[in-house]
Amino acid sequence: PVAGASYVVSGNGDGALTETLGLLIDGFEHVSFTRGFLGLFPGDELRVAADAVFTGAAFEQDIETGLRANLLPILEMHGVLDRLRPMLRKDRAVTINSSGPLFAAGRASQLNHCMVFALLEAAKVEGVTVQRTRGFVAGTTTTIDGTALKGIGVGGTAYTGSFKHVVLRHGPDIDKRYAPAATLIADYKAHLTPLLT
């Protein structure tokens, strides 16, 4: 609620991409935004463009080049970027961090990839800076200005800035979360593996 506040979202799954949408769009509501976004494309052009990007992509492969080559022309042809520009918030500084590619195949839904890519392209046109950092978050440190993340950088240089708000969307520690059922899970996997073969 405080204008000028800085935010960082760390992660590249559906949770992190949805948080990014929420931070960049004024009055964001996921279902209505998604419906509106889908309504900006006639016929199945968005699906065809997404198929060209994702078909054959290996798990965690960086698909940003494919989005730029296949989706961006469709966004420009239908004026999607111009329609997204008025929705952008300009009262906050947003940083997106990921340990691997932000747009990594299989890490999030194709639609969320397409929506976030479109929004970041609209932000460029509108002059809204969205900083991107990269690195595994090894911890946090409290500073006078907020919170600093250990292990992230920009262009190979360690990032030393702080953020007022930190949103870590790295998913649960699966082994820790399901430790009480670890024996049952191991038995199930042992039973299922030969059946799958």
Order of alpha helices (4+ residues) and beta strands (2+ residues): beta-alpha-alpha-alpha-alpha-alpha-beta-alpha-beta-beta-beta-beta-beta-beta-alpha-alpha
